[in-house]
Amino acid sequence: MRIALCQMTSTDNPWQNLVLLTEHVRRAADDGARLAVLPEAAMCRFGVLLGPVAQPLDGPWADGVRGAAQTAGITVVAGMFTPAPGGRVANTLLATGPGVADSYDKIHLYDAFGFRESETVAAGDRVVTIDVDDVRVGLATCYDLRFPELFRAHADAGATVSVLPASWGAGPGKRDQWELLVRARALDATVWLAAVGQSAPDPAADPEHPTKAPTGIGHSMLVAPDGAVRARLGAEPGTVTAAVDAAETIRVRRAVAVLDNRRLRDGGIA
């Protein structure tokens, strides 16, 4: 299966962003992708009030993404914001395409590095996988990357691929942490990991310099189950398409059976 990593810079206008998303999806389909992964906050960048932007999963923005996926004939995963109780929103991944109609609400909220996502965002509580061309794919978002148990839960649910839309914050050491964590999570769960970030609003800016909101640093990558980087992008917007082989996941799991060899499960020793 071919996966497209679609790296874009979202604005604060959801309809402009829908146009950008549609262009990326068309490009991905033209390059033979069966799954196009867009960043977290593809609907609207961070750093603005999200409540007025949020729409339900049956709203016009989500319908626009469904239309793009239907026209292209491929599955699309993209980040949006949906209304949640108490005046907050959910940080949601919409997954839509041939035979796919699901969503994932980000479980781990980014209360880190001086930013408190939990003040405006409600946490999800459901591990989600989808099937794309008979390949099971787990869904995760940005800060989830720091929690290996979620990716192992994908593997336990039968996933050989995980996707991670993100809007990674800039700051000292953050780009190094991004690459280290993406490769580590692929190894932890022996999955292909497609990590797709928002491109840097200013690609020439120093990624070590923190920004007020996590608006992206780029450097999306596809990592194989053995931790090898098979495709990557820089700081600028762009799309790269690469193949994932579910059989390779099986071969790596036979060679390094970290999932079978676990003794600590569910807080105790198995």
WOLIN-V520624 format. One record per residue. PHI is phi in degrees with one decimal (999 if undefined). OMEGA is omega in degrees with one decimal (* if undefined). D_CENTER is the distance of its C-alpha to the mean C-alpha in Angstrom with 2 decimals. Layout:
# WOLIN-V520624
phi:PHI omega:OMEGA d_center:D_CENTER
phi:PHI omega:OMEGA d_center:D_CENTER
This chain:
# WOLIN-V520624
phi:999 omega:178.3 d_center:17.40
phi:-100.5 omega:179.3 d_center:16.05
phi:-114.8 omega:175.6 d_center:12.40
phi:-103.7 omega:171.9 d_center:11.93
phi:-93.2 omega:-172.3 d_center:9.63
phi:-108.5 omega:-174.8 d_center:10.43
phi:-93.8 omega:-177.5 d_center:10.74
phi:-134.5 omega:174.5 d_center:12.63
phi:-109.0 omega:-179.9 d_center:14.44
phi:-72.0 omega:171.6 d_center:14.51
phi:-100.3 omega:175.6 d_center:17.97
phi:-90.6 omega:-179.1 d_center:19.36
phi:-112.4 omega:-176.7 d_center:20.40
phi:-58.3 omega:-175.8 d_center:18.18
phi:-77.0 omega:171.4 d_center:20.48
phi:-62.1 omega:-179.6 d_center:20.33
phi:-66.8 omega:177.2 d_center:16.55
phi:-64.6 omega:176.3 d_center:16.96
phi:-63.0 omega:178.7 d_center:19.33
phi:-61.3 omega:179.7 d_center:17.00
phi:-59.2 omega:-178.8 d_center:14.25
phi:-60.8 omega:177.8 d_center:17.12
phi:-64.1 omega:178.5 d_center:18.34
phi:-63.5 omega:-179.0 d_center:15.17
phi:-64.3 omega:177.6 d_center:15.09
phi:-61.0 omega:180.0 d_center:18.81
phi:-63.7 omega:179.5 d_center:18.54
phi:-62.8 omega:179.5 d_center:16.06
phi:-63.6 omega:178.8 d_center:18.52
phi:-61.1 omega:-178.8 d_center:21.41
phi:-93.8 omega:174.2 d_center:20.06
phi:85.6 omega:179.7 d_center:19.97
phi:-70.7 omega:172.1 d_center:16.29
phi:-103.3 omega:178.4 d_center:15.89
phi:-138.3 omega:176.3 d_center:12.13
phi:-111.4 omega:-178.2 d_center:10.56
phi:-110.3 omega:177.2 d_center:6.86
phi:-102.1 omega:-175.7 d_center:7.06
phi:-73.5 omega:161.4 d_center:5.86
phi:-56.2 omega:177.7 d_center:6.10
phi:59.5 omega:174.5 d_center:9.87
phi:-60.8 omega:179.6 d_center:10.38
phi:-68.5 omega:-176.6 d_center:13.34
phi:-163.0 omega:-178.0 d_center:14.92
phi:-66.7 omega:170.4 d_center:14.58
phi:-72.3 omega:178.8 d_center:15.27
phi:99.8 omega:175.5 d_center:18.95
phi:-128.1 omega:176.1 d_center:20.51
phi:-64.9 omega:-173.9 d_center:21.58
phi:-89.7 omega:-179.5 d_center:18.86
phi:-55.2 omega:-179.9 d_center:21.36
phi:-66.4 omega:-177.7 d_center:23.10
phi:-86.7 omega:-172.0 d_center:19.93
phi:-58.6 omega:176.4 d_center:18.49
phi:-136.9 omega:177.0 d_center:19.29
phi:-69.3 omega:-179.2 d_center:19.43
phi:-66.1 omega:174.6 d_center:17.54
phi:-102.2 omega:179.6 d_center:20.80
phi:-84.3 omega:-173.1 d_center:21.16
phi:-68.7 omega:-179.3 d_center:21.64
phi:-68.7 omega:177.9 d_center:18.29
phi:-61.7 omega:176.9 d_center:16.51
phi:-62.9 omega:176.7 d_center:19.53
phi:-64.0 omega:176.9 d_center:19.03
phi:-65.8 omega:177.0 d_center:15.59
phi:-60.1 omega:178.6 d_center:17.37
phi:-63.2 omega:178.3 d_center:20.15
phi:-63.7 omega:179.1 d_center:18.16
phi:-66.2 omega:-179.1 d_center:16.76
phi:-65.4 omega:179.8 d_center:20.33
phi:-62.0 omega:-178.4 d_center:22.00
phi:-78.8 omega:-179.3 d_center:19.95
phi:75.6 omega:-179.0 d_center:20.24
phi:-132.6 omega:176.6 d_center:16.71
phi:-88.1 omega:-178.9 d_center:13.68
phi:-125.4 omega:170.7 d_center:11.03
phi:-120.7 omega:-176.0 d_center:7.67
phi:-146.7 omega:-178.0 d_center:7.54
phi:-86.5 omega:177.7 d_center:7.62
phi:-144.6 omega:177.5 d_center:11.26
phi:-125.4 omega:-179.3 d_center:13.87
phi:-119.7 omega:-179.7 d_center:16.36
phi:-64.2 omega:177.3 d_center:19.73
phi:-133.5 omega:-179.3 d_center:20.37
phi:-60.7 omega:176.1 d_center:23.79
phi:74.6 omega:178.0 d_center:25.69
phi:80.2 omega:177.4 d_center:24.61
phi:-93.1 omega:176.0 d_center:21.07
phi:-123.1 omega:169.1 d_center:17.82
phi:-104.4 omega:175.3 d_center:14.81
phi:-88.2 omega:-163.6 d_center:11.30
phi:-110.8 omega:165.8 d_center:10.24
phi:-100.2 omega:172.6 d_center:7.79
phi:-92.4 omega:176.7 d_center:10.43
phi:-118.5 omega:-174.1 d_center:10.77
phi:-148.0 omega:179.2 d_center:14.00
phi:162.8 omega:-178.2 d_center:16.23
phi:-58.3 omega:179.7 d_center:19.26
phi:75.3 omega:-177.5 d_center:19.79
phi:-121.5 omega:176.1 d_center:16.38
phi:-152.3 omega:-176.2 d_center:16.43
phi:-150.7 omega:177.7 d_center:14.25
phi:-153.7 omega:179.0 d_center:11.97
phi:-134.2 omega:174.2 d_center:10.30
phi:-98.5 omega:-176.2 d_center:11.38
phi:-52.1 omega:-176.1 d_center:9.96
phi:-82.5 omega:-175.8 d_center:12.64
phi:-97.3 omega:-176.0 d_center:13.08
phi:-93.3 omega:-170.6 d_center:14.05
phi:-82.0 omega:172.1 d_center:14.43
phi:-101.3 omega:-170.9 d_center:18.20
phi:-157.5 omega:175.6 d_center:18.62
phi:52.3 omega:176.0 d_center:20.19
phi:81.6 omega:-179.8 d_center:22.21
phi:-110.1 omega:-178.1 d_center:19.48
phi:-123.9 omega:179.9 d_center:19.66
phi:-64.0 omega:-175.7 d_center:16.82
phi:-67.3 omega:177.7 d_center:18.80
phi:-68.5 omega:-176.5 d_center:21.62
phi:-123.6 omega:-173.7 d_center:19.94
phi:-124.7 omega:176.0 d_center:17.05
phi:-92.6 omega:-177.1 d_center:17.75
phi:-78.0 omega:171.7 d_center:15.89
phi:-81.8 omega:-178.4 d_center:14.82
phi:-142.6 omega:-173.2 d_center:16.66
phi:-130.4 omega:171.7 d_center:15.49
phi:-76.5 omega:-173.3 d_center:13.67
phi:-124.8 omega:168.8 d_center:12.36
phi:-127.4 omega:176.2 d_center:12.53
phi:-128.3 omega:177.7 d_center:13.34
phi:-113.5 omega:178.8 d_center:15.75
phi:-121.7 omega:-178.5 d_center:15.49
phi:51.1 omega:178.1 d_center:18.86
phi:68.1 omega:174.3 d_center:19.77
phi:-107.9 omega:179.4 d_center:16.75
phi:-84.1 omega:-172.5 d_center:15.01
phi:-126.9 omega:176.4 d_center:11.22
phi:-91.3 omega:-177.8 d_center:9.65
phi:-110.6 omega:176.6 d_center:6.80
phi:-148.0 omega:-175.8 d_center:5.61
phi:-136.1 omega:166.5 d_center:4.78
phi:40.6 omega:-173.8 d_center:6.43
phi:-61.0 omega:172.2 d_center:9.97
phi:-52.7 omega:-176.9 d_center:9.38
phi:-57.3 omega:-177.8 d_center:9.39
phi:-85.3 omega:-175.5 d_center:13.08
phi:-125.6 omega:-172.7 d_center:13.94
phi:-62.8 omega:-177.4 d_center:14.64
phi:-63.0 omega:178.9 d_center:16.12
phi:-66.8 omega:-178.3 d_center:12.97
phi:-71.7 omega:173.2 d_center:12.12
phi:-68.0 omega:175.4 d_center:15.86
phi:-65.2 omega:173.5 d_center:15.82
phi:-58.4 omega:-178.2 d_center:13.53
phi:-62.9 omega:178.9 d_center:16.17
phi:-63.1 omega:178.1 d_center:18.95
phi:-85.4 omega:176.1 d_center:17.85
phi:100.4 omega:-178.3 d_center:18.26
phi:-74.8 omega:170.1 d_center:14.84
phi:-109.4 omega:179.3 d_center:15.25
phi:-136.2 omega:168.3 d_center:11.67
phi:-123.8 omega:174.1 d_center:8.38
phi:-119.2 omega:-175.8 d_center:4.90
phi:-135.4 omega:168.3 d_center:2.46
phi:-65.6 omega:-175.1 d_center:1.80
phi:-148.6 omega:167.7 d_center:5.22
phi:-135.4 omega:-168.3 d_center:8.87
phi:-70.4 omega:180.0 d_center:10.70
phi:-77.9 omega:173.6 d_center:14.34
phi:-79.5 omega:177.8 d_center:17.22
phi:152.7 omega:-177.8 d_center:20.10
phi:-57.6 omega:176.7 d_center:22.29
phi:75.1 omega:-172.0 d_center:20.64
phi:-69.2 omega:178.6 d_center:17.05
phi:-66.1 omega:177.6 d_center:16.22
phi:-62.2 omega:178.8 d_center:17.98
phi:-63.8 omega:178.6 d_center:16.15
phi:-55.4 omega:-177.1 d_center:12.73
phi:-66.9 omega:179.8 d_center:14.12
phi:-59.6 omega:-176.4 d_center:16.10
phi:-69.5 omega:178.6 d_center:13.48
phi:-60.6 omega:-179.3 d_center:11.06
phi:-68.7 omega:179.4 d_center:14.28
phi:-66.2 omega:-179.1 d_center:15.65
phi:-66.6 omega:175.2 d_center:13.01
phi:-60.3 omega:179.1 d_center:13.47
phi:-70.7 omega:-178.7 d_center:17.14
phi:-55.3 omega:-173.8 d_center:17.21
phi:-105.7 omega:-174.6 d_center:16.06
phi:46.0 omega:175.9 d_center:17.16
phi:-125.3 omega:162.2 d_center:14.13
phi:-69.7 omega:179.8 d_center:12.63
phi:-124.7 omega:176.1 d_center:9.30
phi:-99.7 omega:-177.2 d_center:7.31
phi:-105.1 omega:-171.9 d_center:5.69
phi:-121.4 omega:-177.2 d_center:5.60
phi:-104.1 omega:165.7 d_center:7.36
phi:-62.0 omega:173.1 d_center:9.98
phi:-67.8 omega:-177.7 d_center:13.14
phi:-66.2 omega:177.5 d_center:15.98
phi:-54.6 omega:173.4 d_center:18.20
phi:-125.7 omega:-176.0 d_center:21.08
phi:-58.5 omega:-179.8 d_center:20.33
phi:-86.0 omega:-177.5 d_center:23.78
phi:-71.7 omega:179.2 d_center:23.20
phi:-75.8 omega:-179.0 d_center:23.32
phi:-66.5 omega:177.0 d_center:19.90
phi:-79.7 omega:-178.3 d_center:22.14
phi:-88.6 omega:-175.8 d_center:23.32
phi:-66.8 omega:175.3 d_center:21.49
phi:-111.0 omega:-176.4 d_center:20.69
phi:-67.1 omega:178.3 d_center:21.42
phi:-131.6 omega:-179.8 d_center:17.87
phi:-76.3 omega:-173.6 d_center:14.50
phi:-100.3 omega:171.0 d_center:14.25
phi:110.3 omega:175.3 d_center:12.56
phi:-129.2 omega:-177.5 d_center:14.09
phi:76.6 omega:177.3 d_center:12.45
phi:62.7 omega:171.8 d_center:12.88
phi:-62.2 omega:-179.5 d_center:9.85
phi:-154.8 omega:171.2 d_center:10.91
phi:-109.8 omega:-176.9 d_center:11.34
phi:-117.0 omega:-179.4 d_center:13.17
phi:-80.2 omega:-178.9 d_center:15.70
phi:-61.2 omega:176.9 d_center:16.80
phi:-93.4 omega:177.2 d_center:19.56
phi:88.7 omega:-179.4 d_center:17.46
phi:-79.7 omega:177.5 d_center:18.48
phi:-81.3 omega:-176.6 d_center:16.42
phi:-100.8 omega:177.4 d_center:16.92
phi:-156.8 omega:179.2 d_center:15.44
phi:-155.5 omega:174.1 d_center:14.47
phi:-120.7 omega:176.4 d_center:14.75
phi:-92.4 omega:-177.9 d_center:16.68
phi:-83.3 omega:-173.0 d_center:16.52
phi:-85.3 omega:173.6 d_center:17.36
phi:-60.3 omega:178.9 d_center:15.65
phi:172.9 omega:177.5 d_center:15.57
phi:-132.5 omega:173.0 d_center:14.41
phi:-131.0 omega:-178.7 d_center:14.89
phi:-118.0 omega:-179.3 d_center:15.25
phi:-146.3 omega:-177.9 d_center:16.02
phi:-90.9 omega:169.4 d_center:17.20
phi:-116.8 omega:-176.8 d_center:16.09
phi:-120.2 omega:-179.5 d_center:19.04
phi:-60.1 omega:179.2 d_center:18.84
phi:-64.6 omega:177.5 d_center:22.39
phi:-66.3 omega:175.6 d_center:21.44
phi:-58.1 omega:-179.5 d_center:19.38
phi:-63.1 omega:179.6 d_center:22.61
phi:-63.2 omega:-179.9 d_center:24.75
phi:-66.0 omega:180.0 d_center:22.88
phi:-65.8 omega:175.7 d_center:23.04
phi:-72.1 omega:-178.0 d_center:26.75
phi:-77.3 omega:-178.3 d_center:27.32
phi:-128.0 omega:-168.9 d_center:25.42
phi:-86.8 omega:-176.5 d_center:25.45
phi:-65.5 omega:178.9 d_center:23.62
phi:-70.9 omega:179.6 d_center:22.46
phi:-71.3 omega:-175.1 d_center:26.05
phi:-86.4 omega:-179.8 d_center:27.60
phi:-60.6 omega:173.1 d_center:25.97
phi:-116.2 omega:178.2 d_center:28.70
phi:-93.1 omega:179.1 d_center:26.88
phi:-138.7 omega:176.6 d_center:25.25
phi:53.2 omega:175.3 d_center:24.92
phi:81.6 omega:180.0 d_center:26.63
phi:-139.5 omega:179.8 d_center:29.54
phi:-93.4 omega:-179.1 d_center:30.84
phi:-77.3 omega:* d_center:30.53
